[in-house]
Amino acid sequence: MAPPVPGFVLWSAIGYVGFVAAARLLFVRASTVDRLVNCLPLCGLVGLLLYRFAPTPDISEVMTQLALGCVVLLGMFLYGLGRLWESDTDSELTWRRQRIYCTVAAAATAVFLVAGPSAGAVGRLADQQLNWGGIAVWAAFGIPQLGTALLMFRLCRHELVSARTRPSTKVLCLFILFALVPFGADLVLGAGEIALGWDVPYPHIVRVEIIFVCTAVLTSTLAGTRMIDSLLAYAEWDRDGRICRRLRPLWRDVTAAVPEIVLAPDPADGSDGTARLLRTMVEIRDALLHLSPYLPPVETADEGSPSDCAMSGYALRLAMAVRSRQLGFAPLNTGPVPQVLLAAQDFDTELRQALTLARVWPAARAAVDGMASGAQNSVVGTAGTRRF
């Protein structure tokens, strides 16, 4: 029997699914959901390779039996994601459940290996005589798939009728329901072949391979949409990443003066741009608090909420404080110093102030460096004149 999927189509699917799997393993693995989703393209990749190198689409072939095991395993990971979506359990319980679901897939694969040779004619999952092998293989394949389909249908129906569901989630649910149609049709046709003796043009084993190729590409595409967001965050091309890039010169200079306040990155955050922005703001705020005793005195009239003009003056004083701290000078103020900048309880207000400060910071730092360089040259010149 000729392969149901042309070779170039299968190789294209293998390359695409493999790329998504590799990219997600590299960049998207922080949360439990991410690690579960990463298993989908991996199962798809292994199953596609098994189908590609199977001599014939025959249930008696070991390659085909293992590929069917990958189909069931992919369904079990989808089932695990559905249960996590439904109950939002902790990571330990989620993986304990997933191990049970994977055990079901392993048991189904064992049934395929044992009962496959007795399952009937070439290209069929069950023969015309309904022998024990055909019924066992059909049950081991159909029952887990039916459970996954029913769970996904129930979850999608609940989200679609809920008024609190976001439009993007409803679109995803419609997409999932559309993808369930071929699975449901295949299960009905398979049951008709066994119970009623239907004569279907495409044998069950061929339909499974075609549906699996489409499902592997589809699940990888859905997994890739989240990967694109993670790649944008990793490259700091998203909104929070762009803000972090604007704050980085200020953050780098003030934390270099007070390195002890730098927080250790949380591995769970991964490439989360929002977490990175929050950590950057916390570190800038703490650095300004530690540098406030080194700020040169200012007139009382200049204090208060910093305007654009006052911000330039504050940036100049802050640059002097950074230099004093780095040179090991004693603080100018020994008492408590009120924190005027980044002291609001509103994060958006603090962020606007920090961005304004970051905008004028390079000029202030250059001015202080220029004054320090000029003073040093003046001292050297005076010493040279005296020697002359």
C-alpha angles and dihedrals in degrees: 000000000000118000109271092220118053115245097243091050091050093047090049090052091048092052094047096046091044092053092051092047093050094045094049093048089053101042111015114052107103104107135043091251091052092052092048092049090049088063092062098068090039091056089044092051094050092046093049091050091050091050091047094054097038108115093221136357091256126136088220090066115094091218091056092047091053090046089055087052089056089051091055091043091053088052091050092053088050087050090051091051089050092052090048090049090050101046105017092217127180122274097257094052091044093056092043089056092044091055088057091050091049089051088057089053091048091051090050090051090052089053090051091052094047101038099030097088089054096044096101141246125014112282095014130106091210130021128232092260094058093230122184093263095056094047092046093049093045092050093046090052102037104043097059091043091050091050092052093047093050092048093049091046092052094047094046092047091051092050093046094054094043116100092209095060115111117240092243090056091050090052089051091050091051089049091052092048090051090051091051093061096080091047092051092046091050093051091050092048091047092051090048091052092053103036103030103023095240116184104225118185094226117049118235095250090055093048091051092054093049093047092046093053090051092045093049091052092044096049091045090052092051090047089048093059090064089043091057090056090049092048090051089050092046090052090042092238094128123088097267091044092053090051090050090053090053091050096044100088090052093042093048095052099043095044090047087060092047104028095162093073095059109115122226110248114254109236089212090064092062109167094343104147094196093055090048091051093049091049091048092051093048092051093047091049092049092046092052089050091053092045096048094090088058095054114115113245118270134199115267091237090062095056125094133062105358117242123198091270094044090047091063089053091048091049090053092050091046091052088053090049091051091051093046092051093048092049091051098245120159117257116267092220121050097178129070113297118209114238106228100167121063090005097117121114090224113087093204091055092049091048092052090050092048092050091050090050091047090052094057095034100090092054092047093048091048091049093052092045089050092051091049092048091048092050091050092050090048091053092048091048092049092050091050092050091052092051090049 
